[in-house]
Amino acid sequence: MSIFIILQTLFPLLPFYAIGCLIGIALVHTYVDEDMKMEYYRELWEVKEKAEHDRQESEKVRMESEVYNNIAESLAEDYEAIYYVDISSGQYREFSASERYQSMNVPTHMNNFYLETCVNVAKYVHPDDREFAESMYHKETMLENLEGRSSYLYKYRVMVNGEARMFRFTVLRAKDGKHLLVCEKDVQDEITSESRQSDKHKKHVTFGQIAESLASNYDVIYYVDMLDGNYVGYTSNNIYGELRVNREGDDFYSESRKNLKLILHPSDRERILSIIDKDYLLSSLVVKKQLNVDYRMVVDGVSKYTRMSIRKSTDGSHFIIGVENIDEEVKKEKEHIKALNTEKELARRDELTGTKNKTAYNEQEESVQKNIDNGVDYLPFAIAVCDINDLKKMNDTYGHQAGDEYIKASAKLMCDVFAHSPVFRIGGDEFVIFMSGHDYNNREELLSKLRVQVIENRDKGEGPVLASGLSEFRKGSDTSISEVFERADNEMYKNKKALKEGRETR
C-alpha cells in the first residue's frame, strides 16, 4: 500500500491509490475467508470426533450390558428361585428359574418378604427344620449375618411334592446397599451324590444389579469365547496371592494352563490341566448344563480348596467360568458329614417332636451296655425319665391335635433345660434324657430347674406339666443300664404323685 501511495504522489493524475485500496481490500477478504474456512473445518472435525467417541462409548456400554445379562441368565439357571428384596420395606420381586419350584405354588404377594417367608416356612419346610428356617428370615438377623461380608449361606430341608430335599440358600447384599438377593438352590443331588438332572424353565430378564451381585458370589468370573479363546475376567477377590493374572486376553486356554501350573497342588495338577481344553469342555457340556471341578491351589504356601464352575452362556457361544474359594465350605461339609448321616438321623428321629425316638434310645442303651459288659471304664452318666401329666385327659377334652402340641411343648422344655444332652421319646408321653459331660456335672441343678418351671406352669395353668426322676450310673455296683433307668423311673413316679397331691412347691 505504501508503494501505491508513493506512485500516487509521483503521478497524481493516475489512480494508483484507488488500485492499492482495491487490492488491499481483496487481500483482507481472502485472509478472512480462509480463517473462516479453517475454523469451520476445525469445528466440523471436533463434532465428528465427539460423535465417534459417543458411538464407541455407547457400543462399549451395550457390549458390557450384554455380557452381564448373559452371565445373570446363566447363573440364575443354577437356582430354584431368586428374590430381590427391598431391605427397608420388605417388598420384593421373584425371579423363578425352576419348573419344579413353580409347581409347588408357593404364595408370593410381593408385599413383605420377611413376614410372607415365615408363613411359607410353616407350610413347605420339613418339620424338624422349621424353627431354624423361620429364625433366618428376620430383617435384623439377615443384616447381622451380612455384617462385614458380602454374602452368607445356610441349608435346610424343603418338602417338594412329598419328598424332603435339602436346599441351600445364599443371601447377598446388592451393590446399591438397599436390596438383598436371596437365592434358593436344591442341593439334594449333590449331597446324596446322585446324578439327576432337572429341567429348568428359562426366563429371560434384564438383571443389571442382579448380574453384579451374583457375580460377586464368585471370586473370579471369566467370560470366554468358545472358539477363539478370547476372554475377559471379572475379579471380586484375589485368590491367587502374589501371582498376577490378566483380566483379559486372546487365549484363555493356554494362559490359564500356564498360570495354573504355578499354583495347582501337585496331586491335582494333571487332572485340572487336562480339563482346561476347548475340546474337552465342549464335549463335557453336551449333556451337562454345568461342569463343577474341585481342586486345591497352593497360594502363598497354603493349600486351599477351590471350585471351578463351567457352563455355557445363553447365547451358546461363550463359556462362563466361575472360580471360588470353597476352603471353608469343604471344612464345614466334612464336619457335617462326620456328625450327621442324613438318612440314619431321619430314621432315628421322632417326627412329632424332633427329639430322638425309641429306636435311637435302644441303640444308645445297647452301646452303653456293651461297654459295661466289656469292662470298659465307661464315662460317668445319668438318666432322667420324664412323663407328661394328664395327656389322655388333654386328648379327650381338646382333641389329639391339642395333645400333640402339648407333647411338642413338653419336648421343647426338656431340650431347653438339658441343652447338651440327647432327649429320647420312648413312648406316647414318656421321655428319657441321657446325660454326660457338662449336663452330668450339673444334673441336680438342671433337674431342679426343670421342676421349678413345671411347678410354675402348674400353678399358672399354662405350659406343660411333667413328672421327672433322675439316677446316676453307680460304678462298681450297677451291672446294666436298665438298673439306672428303673431307679430314675421310680423317682419319676414319686414326683408325679407329689405333683398331683400338691406337695411339690417352689
PLY file of the C-alpha trace (Angstrom):
ply
format ascii 1.0
element vertex 506
property float x
property float y
property float z
element edge 505
property int vertex1
property int vertex2
end_header
0.00 0.00 0.00
2.95 2.27 0.74
4.24 1.74 -2.82
0.87 2.77 -4.29
0.83 5.92 -2.14
4.33 6.87 -3.37
3.28 6.25 -7.00
0.16 8.35 -6.47
2.36 11.20 -5.20
4.64 10.99 -8.25
1.77 10.62 -10.71
-1.16 12.47 -9.19
-3.32 12.14 -12.28
-3.23 8.31 -12.26
-5.49 6.19 -9.85
-2.65 4.38 -8.07
-4.19 4.94 -4.62
-7.57 3.57 -5.65
-5.96 0.49 -7.19
-3.96 -0.09 -3.96
-7.14 0.12 -1.86
-8.91 -2.38 -4.08
-6.01 -4.82 -3.91
-5.74 -4.39 -0.11
-9.45 -5.00 0.40
-9.27 -8.11 -1.80
-6.35 -9.49 0.21
-8.08 -8.82 3.54
-11.19 -10.62 2.31
-9.08 -13.54 1.15
-7.37 -13.97 4.54
-10.64 -13.59 6.47
-12.33 -16.13 4.22
-9.50 -18.64 4.73
-9.67 -18.18 8.52
-13.39 -18.79 8.49
-12.97 -21.89 6.40
-10.28 -23.24 8.77
-12.50 -22.55 11.79
-15.43 -24.28 10.08
-13.38 -27.40 9.24
-11.92 -27.48 12.76
-15.40 -27.35 14.33
-16.66 -30.00 11.89
-13.72 -32.27 12.80
-14.43 -31.84 16.53
-18.12 -32.72 16.01
-17.15 -35.87 14.08
-14.62 -36.86 16.74
-17.20 -36.40 19.51
-19.81 -38.40 17.58
-17.31 -41.24 17.07
-16.32 -41.18 20.76
-20.01 -41.24 21.81
-20.65 -44.13 19.41
-17.72 -46.12 20.84
-18.81 -45.47 24.42
-22.39 -46.50 23.58
-21.15 -49.70 21.93
-18.94 -50.44 24.95
-21.89 -49.98 27.33
-24.08 -52.18 25.11
-21.50 -54.95 24.99
-20.91 -54.83 28.77
-24.67 -54.92 29.34
-24.97 -57.93 27.03
-22.17 -59.72 28.90
-23.79 -59.02 32.27
-27.18 -60.20 31.01
-25.69 -63.43 29.67
-23.89 -64.00 32.98
-27.02 -63.22 35.01
-29.28 -65.51 32.98
-26.76 -68.34 33.05
-26.13 -68.05 36.80
-29.85 -67.71 37.56
-30.48 -71.12 35.99
-28.44 -72.55 38.85
-31.15 -71.60 41.36
-34.72 -72.71 42.00
-35.75 -69.11 42.71
-34.19 -65.70 43.26
-35.78 -62.98 45.37
-34.81 -59.30 45.01
-35.81 -57.72 48.32
-36.03 -54.10 49.43
-34.26 -54.19 52.82
-36.28 -51.39 54.36
-39.84 -52.14 53.20
-39.61 -55.88 52.59
-41.20 -55.51 49.15
-39.67 -57.93 46.67
-39.66 -59.46 43.20
-39.38 -63.15 42.40
-37.24 -64.50 39.55
-38.02 -68.22 39.26
-35.72 -70.46 37.20
-37.05 -73.89 38.12
-40.15 -75.56 36.78
-40.23 -77.88 39.80
-40.17 -74.93 42.19
-43.01 -73.27 40.29
-45.09 -76.45 40.65
-45.06 -76.01 44.45
-47.24 -72.89 44.01
-45.58 -71.03 46.88
-47.75 -67.94 47.61
-45.98 -64.70 46.75
-47.77 -61.39 47.37
-44.60 -59.29 46.91
-45.50 -57.04 49.87
-43.40 -58.23 52.83
-40.67 -60.80 52.20
-39.88 -61.32 55.89
-43.46 -61.99 57.00
-44.55 -63.99 53.93
-41.48 -66.22 54.05
-42.05 -67.07 57.73
-45.66 -68.02 56.87
-44.50 -70.21 53.96
-41.87 -71.90 56.13
-44.62 -73.47 58.24
-46.18 -74.99 55.13
-43.24 -76.07 52.99
-40.26 -76.70 55.30
-39.54 -80.08 56.91
-40.96 -80.07 60.47
-37.54 -80.66 62.05
-36.07 -77.61 60.32
-38.92 -75.11 60.66
-37.72 -73.36 63.81
-34.25 -72.84 62.33
-35.64 -71.76 58.94
-38.01 -69.21 60.46
-35.18 -67.69 62.51
-33.26 -66.89 59.30
-35.90 -64.53 57.84
-35.97 -61.71 60.36
-34.59 -58.50 58.89
-32.31 -57.87 61.87
-30.89 -61.42 61.66
-30.21 -61.14 57.92
-28.43 -57.79 58.31
-26.43 -59.07 61.27
-25.29 -62.12 59.26
-24.18 -59.83 56.42
-22.17 -57.56 58.67
-18.58 -57.47 57.48
-19.17 -59.72 54.44
-21.00 -59.69 51.13
-22.90 -62.98 51.48
-23.65 -65.96 53.68
-25.09 -69.49 53.27
-27.39 -71.80 55.19
-29.27 -75.05 54.49
-32.50 -76.78 55.48
-34.94 -79.30 54.04
-37.95 -78.35 51.94
-40.88 -80.66 51.18
-41.17 -80.89 47.40
-44.10 -82.99 46.22
-43.96 -85.00 49.44
-40.18 -85.52 49.28
-37.75 -83.90 51.71
-34.99 -82.22 49.71
-32.07 -80.22 51.05
-31.93 -76.62 49.84
-29.03 -74.20 50.10
-29.84 -70.53 50.49
-27.42 -67.75 49.52
-28.09 -64.24 50.84
-26.18 -61.38 49.20
-26.27 -57.61 49.56
-26.92 -55.85 46.24
-24.42 -53.26 45.04
-26.77 -50.38 45.85
-26.79 -51.41 49.53
-30.59 -51.10 49.60
-31.58 -54.58 48.41
-30.93 -58.20 49.27
-30.72 -61.14 46.92
-31.98 -64.44 48.33
-31.10 -67.37 46.05
-32.57 -70.84 46.59
-30.81 -73.92 45.22
-31.81 -77.59 45.50
-28.58 -79.36 46.53
-30.12 -82.73 47.40
-28.46 -84.40 44.39
-25.05 -83.08 45.40
-25.47 -84.29 48.98
-26.63 -87.79 48.00
-24.17 -87.96 45.09
-26.96 -88.87 42.69
-26.66 -87.82 39.07
-30.06 -86.36 38.49
-30.90 -83.68 36.03
-33.82 -81.37 36.47
-35.35 -79.42 33.61
-35.28 -75.75 34.30
-37.56 -73.20 32.76
-35.59 -70.31 31.30
-36.93 -66.90 31.99
-35.26 -64.03 30.18
-34.98 -60.99 32.42
-32.73 -57.95 32.26
-30.87 -58.22 35.54
-28.42 -55.28 35.91
-27.55 -55.26 39.60
-28.51 -58.93 39.91
-25.72 -59.79 37.48
-23.13 -57.95 39.57
-24.40 -59.40 42.84
-24.47 -62.97 41.51
-21.03 -62.48 40.04
-19.76 -61.38 43.44
-20.68 -64.85 44.71
-17.56 -65.97 42.86
-14.07 -64.69 43.45
-13.31 -64.60 39.72
-15.53 -64.99 36.64
-14.22 -65.48 33.11
-16.33 -64.85 30.01
-14.64 -66.90 27.31
-15.30 -67.14 23.59
-15.65 -70.90 22.97
-13.90 -70.96 19.64
-11.03 -68.47 19.65
-10.39 -68.33 23.42
-10.71 -64.55 23.68
-11.76 -63.70 27.25
-12.48 -61.04 29.82
-12.31 -61.55 33.58
-14.24 -60.02 36.49
-12.45 -60.19 39.85
-14.23 -59.88 43.20
-11.50 -61.23 45.50
-7.86 -62.00 44.86
-7.47 -65.75 45.39
-4.18 -66.06 43.50
-1.92 -64.40 46.06
1.14 -62.76 44.52
0.52 -64.38 41.11
-0.58 -61.70 38.64
-3.39 -62.89 36.35
-4.58 -60.94 33.30
-8.16 -59.65 33.36
-8.46 -60.11 29.60
-6.57 -61.83 26.84
-6.60 -63.62 23.49
-6.14 -67.26 24.53
-7.81 -68.31 27.78
-6.84 -71.97 27.44
-3.05 -71.57 27.08
-2.77 -68.65 29.51
-4.78 -70.49 32.18
-2.71 -73.66 31.86
0.45 -71.60 32.15
-0.75 -69.88 35.36
-2.29 -72.98 36.91
0.97 -74.90 36.60
2.42 -72.41 39.09
-0.25 -72.74 41.82
-2.01 -76.11 41.45
-1.47 -78.70 44.15
0.80 -81.40 42.69
-1.84 -84.10 43.25
-4.44 -82.15 41.22
-2.20 -80.66 38.53
-2.50 -83.25 35.76
-6.27 -83.67 36.19
-7.08 -79.94 36.10
-4.74 -79.11 33.23
-6.45 -81.77 31.10
-9.82 -80.11 31.76
-8.72 -76.61 30.62
-9.07 -77.60 26.99
-11.58 -76.33 24.43
-12.49 -79.75 23.03
-12.83 -81.30 26.49
-15.14 -78.53 27.70
-17.30 -78.60 24.58
-17.76 -82.38 24.78
-18.38 -82.32 28.55
-21.15 -79.73 28.24
-23.05 -81.53 25.51
-25.19 -83.43 28.03
-24.42 -81.41 31.18
-25.59 -77.90 31.92
-22.67 -77.27 34.21
-19.31 -78.82 34.97
-18.08 -78.45 38.56
-14.46 -79.23 39.33
-12.96 -79.12 42.82
-9.22 -78.87 43.30
-6.55 -77.41 45.55
-4.38 -74.38 44.94
-1.21 -73.66 46.87
-1.25 -69.88 47.41
1.49 -68.24 49.46
2.44 -71.66 50.79
-1.10 -72.54 51.95
-3.24 -75.24 50.32
-6.85 -74.13 49.76
-9.81 -75.90 48.18
-11.17 -74.16 45.11
-14.15 -74.86 42.85
-14.36 -74.10 39.16
-17.89 -73.99 37.72
-18.15 -74.03 33.92
-21.31 -73.56 31.89
-22.39 -72.28 28.50
-23.86 -68.81 28.21
-27.40 -68.48 26.90
-26.08 -67.21 23.57
-24.38 -70.59 23.09
-21.06 -69.09 22.03
-19.30 -68.44 25.33
-18.18 -70.27 28.44
-18.90 -68.67 31.79
-16.26 -69.92 34.21
-16.63 -69.06 37.89
-13.82 -69.69 40.36
-14.48 -69.57 44.11
-12.61 -70.34 47.30
-14.55 -73.19 48.98
-12.00 -74.00 51.64
-14.34 -73.07 54.50
-17.28 -74.82 52.84
-15.30 -78.05 52.43
-14.26 -77.97 56.07
-17.84 -77.45 57.23
-19.14 -80.14 54.88
-16.64 -82.62 56.23
-17.69 -81.78 59.78
-21.34 -82.08 58.77
-20.86 -85.46 57.14
-18.91 -86.68 60.13
-21.57 -85.52 62.59
-24.68 -86.44 60.65
-25.66 -89.18 58.29
-28.93 -87.77 56.99
-30.80 -90.99 56.33
-29.71 -92.56 59.58
-30.67 -89.46 61.52
-34.16 -89.33 59.98
-34.77 -92.99 60.84
-33.92 -92.29 64.49
-35.80 -89.02 64.96
-39.29 -88.61 66.39
-41.37 -86.95 63.69
-43.67 -85.04 66.05
-41.17 -83.52 68.49
-37.86 -83.59 66.60
-36.23 -85.45 69.50
-34.62 -88.85 69.08
-37.01 -91.82 69.04
-37.20 -95.18 70.78
-35.05 -96.85 68.11
-32.28 -94.34 68.82
-32.62 -94.93 72.57
-32.39 -98.71 72.11
-29.17 -98.22 70.15
-27.80 -95.88 72.83
-28.74 -98.40 75.53
-27.12 -101.24 73.58
-23.91 -99.26 73.07
-23.64 -98.30 76.74
-24.45 -101.84 77.89
-21.78 -103.26 75.59
-19.17 -101.04 77.21
-20.34 -102.04 80.69
-20.26 -105.75 79.78
-16.77 -105.46 78.33
-15.46 -103.85 81.49
-14.70 -100.57 79.74
-14.10 -97.71 82.17
-17.19 -96.02 80.82
-17.72 -92.30 81.27
-19.98 -91.25 84.15
-23.56 -90.79 83.03
-27.03 -90.24 84.41
-30.53 -90.87 83.15
-33.59 -88.69 83.65
-37.06 -90.14 82.99
-39.91 -87.71 82.31
-43.63 -88.38 81.92
-46.24 -85.87 80.75
-49.12 -85.41 83.19
-52.75 -85.75 82.08
-52.03 -86.27 78.36
-55.03 -88.60 77.97
-57.27 -86.01 79.61
-55.92 -83.38 77.22
-56.64 -85.61 74.19
-60.14 -86.49 75.38
-61.05 -82.90 76.26
-59.43 -80.85 73.48
-58.60 -83.42 70.81
-55.42 -85.09 69.62
-54.13 -82.01 67.81
-54.06 -80.13 71.10
-52.44 -83.18 72.68
-49.72 -83.17 70.01
-48.99 -79.50 70.67
-48.75 -80.29 74.39
-46.26 -83.08 73.67
-44.15 -80.75 71.49
-44.17 -78.05 74.18
-43.04 -80.62 76.75
-40.23 -81.83 74.48
-39.07 -78.26 73.89
-38.96 -77.60 77.63
-36.75 -80.67 78.18
-34.46 -79.78 75.27
-34.09 -76.21 76.54
-33.17 -77.32 80.07
-30.89 -80.24 79.10
-29.30 -78.36 76.22
-26.21 -80.58 75.92
-27.92 -83.97 76.20
-29.89 -86.13 73.75
-33.62 -86.34 74.52
-35.45 -89.54 73.51
-39.20 -90.00 73.15
-39.68 -93.67 74.02
-43.47 -93.67 74.37
-46.51 -91.51 73.79
-45.91 -89.39 76.87
-42.59 -90.76 78.15
-39.14 -89.29 77.55
-35.60 -90.25 78.55
-32.62 -87.90 78.81
-29.09 -89.34 78.70
-26.64 -87.04 80.47
-22.86 -86.96 80.29
-20.19 -84.27 80.35
-21.47 -80.78 81.19
-25.06 -81.81 81.87
-23.94 -84.74 84.04
-21.84 -82.43 86.19
-24.81 -80.11 86.62
-27.54 -82.77 86.70
-29.07 -81.82 90.05
-29.24 -78.12 89.14
-30.81 -78.95 85.76
-33.41 -81.26 87.30
-34.24 -78.58 89.86
-34.60 -76.01 87.08
-37.00 -78.31 85.22
-39.11 -78.97 88.31
-39.31 -75.28 89.25
-40.60 -74.47 85.75
-43.12 -77.33 85.91
-44.50 -76.13 89.27
-44.78 -72.61 87.89
-46.68 -73.95 84.86
-48.98 -75.99 87.10
-49.76 -73.06 89.39
-50.44 -70.68 86.48
-52.36 -73.27 84.48
-50.14 -72.53 81.47
-47.42 -74.62 79.84
-46.52 -78.30 80.12
-46.55 -80.18 83.40
-44.40 -83.30 83.55
-43.03 -85.52 86.28
-39.30 -86.28 86.38
-36.83 -88.59 88.06
-33.05 -88.83 87.93
-30.46 -91.51 88.69
-26.70 -91.90 88.07
-24.73 -94.94 86.98
-23.11 -96.38 90.09
-19.74 -97.72 89.09
-18.91 -100.95 90.89
-22.50 -101.85 91.78
-24.58 -101.32 88.64
-24.21 -104.04 86.01
-26.75 -102.79 83.49
-28.17 -99.54 82.20
-31.66 -100.84 82.98
-30.88 -100.57 86.69
-30.17 -96.87 86.28
-33.37 -96.47 84.24
-35.51 -98.25 86.84
-34.28 -96.02 89.67
-34.93 -92.90 87.61
-38.38 -94.26 86.68
-39.24 -94.85 90.34
-38.16 -91.31 91.20
-40.34 -90.02 88.39
-43.44 -91.79 89.79
-42.77 -90.30 93.22
-42.59 -86.85 91.65
-45.78 -87.48 89.63
-47.69 -88.40 92.79
-46.38 -85.35 94.65
-47.40 -83.06 91.78
-50.94 -84.43 91.73
-51.27 -84.17 95.52
-49.92 -80.63 95.50
-46.98 -81.46 97.73
-44.42 -80.18 95.20
-44.00 -76.44 95.71
-41.43 -73.85 94.75
0 1
1 2
2 3
3 4
4 5
5 6
6 7
7 8
8 9
9 10
10 11
11 12
12 13
13 14
14 15
15 16
16 17
17 18
18 19
19 20
20 21
21 22
22 23
23 24
24 25
25 26
26 27
27 28
28 29
29 30
30 31
31 32
32 33
33 34
34 35
35 36
36 37
37 38
38 39
39 40
40 41
41 42
42 43
43 44
44 45
45 46
46 47
47 48
48 49
49 50
50 51
51 52
52 53
53 54
54 55
55 56
56 57
57 58
58 59
59 60
60 61
61 62
62 63
63 64
64 65
65 66
66 67
67 68
68 69
69 70
70 71
71 72
72 73
73 74
74 75
75 76
76 77
77 78
78 79
79 80
80 81
81 82
82 83
83 84
84 85
85 86
86 87
87 88
88 89
89 90
90 91
91 92
92 93
93 94
94 95
95 96
96 97
97 98
98 99
99 100
100 101
101 102
102 103
103 104
104 105
105 106
106 107
107 108
108 109
109 110
110 111
111 112
112 113
113 114
114 115
115 116
116 117
117 118
118 119
119 120
120 121
121 122
122 123
123 124
124 125
125 126
126 127
127 128
128 129
129 130
130 131
131 132
132 133
133 134
134 135
135 136
136 137
137 138
138 139
139 140
140 141
141 142
142 143
143 144
144 145
145 146
146 147
147 148
148 149
149 150
150 151
151 152
152 153
153 154
154 155
155 156
156 157
157 158
158 159
159 160
160 161
161 162
162 163
163 164
164 165
165 166
166 167
167 168
168 169
169 170
170 171
171 172
172 173
173 174
174 175
175 176
176 177
177 178
178 179
179 180
180 181
181 182
182 183
183 184
184 185
185 186
186 187
187 188
188 189
189 190
190 191
191 192
192 193
193 194
194 195
195 196
196 197
197 198
198 199
199 200
200 201
201 202
202 203
203 204
204 205
205 206
206 207
207 208
208 209
209 210
210 211
211 212
212 213
213 214
214 215
215 216
216 217
217 218
218 219
219 220
220 221
221 222
222 223
223 224
224 225
225 226
226 227
227 228
228 229
229 230
230 231
231 232
232 233
233 234
234 235
235 236
236 237
237 238
238 239
239 240
240 241
241 242
242 243
243 244
244 245
245 246
246 247
247 248
248 249
249 250
250 251
251 252
252 253
253 254
254 255
255 256
256 257
257 258
258 259
259 260
260 261
261 262
262 263
263 264
264 265
265 266
266 267
267 268
268 269
269 270
270 271
271 272
272 273
273 274
274 275
275 276
276 277
277 278
278 279
279 280
280 281
281 282
282 283
283 284
284 285
285 286
286 287
287 288
288 289
289 290
290 291
291 292
292 293
293 294
294 295
295 296
296 297
297 298
298 299
299 300
300 301
301 302
302 303
303 304
304 305
305 306
306 307
307 308
308 309
309 310
310 311
311 312
312 313
313 314
314 315
315 316
316 317
317 318
318 319
319 320
320 321
321 322
322 323
323 324
324 325
325 326
326 327
327 328
328 329
329 330
330 331
331 332
332 333
333 334
334 335
335 336
336 337
337 338
338 339
339 340
340 341
341 342
342 343
343 344
344 345
345 346
346 347
347 348
348 349
349 350
350 351
351 352
352 353
353 354
354 355
355 356
356 357
357 358
358 359
359 360
360 361
361 362
362 363
363 364
364 365
365 366
366 367
367 368
368 369
369 370
370 371
371 372
372 373
373 374
374 375
375 376
376 377
377 378
378 379
379 380
380 381
381 382
382 383
383 384
384 385
385 386
386 387
387 388
388 389
389 390
390 391
391 392
392 393
393 394
394 395
395 396
396 397
397 398
398 399
399 400
400 401
401 402
402 403
403 404
404 405
405 406
406 407
407 408
408 409
409 410
410 411
411 412
412 413
413 414
414 415
415 416
416 417
417 418
418 419
419 420
420 421
421 422
422 423
423 424
424 425
425 426
426 427
427 428
428 429
429 430
430 431
431 432
432 433
433 434
434 435
435 436
436 437
437 438
438 439
439 440
440 441
441 442
442 443
443 444
444 445
445 446
446 447
447 448
448 449
449 450
450 451
451 452
452 453
453 454
454 455
455 456
456 457
457 458
458 459
459 460
460 461
461 462
462 463
463 464
464 465
465 466
466 467
467 468
468 469
469 470
470 471
471 472
472 473
473 474
474 475
475 476
476 477
477 478
478 479
479 480
480 481
481 482
482 483
483 484
484 485
485 486
486 487
487 488
488 489
489 490
490 491
491 492
492 493
493 494
494 495
495 496
496 497
497 498
498 499
499 500
500 501
501 502
502 503
503 504
504 505
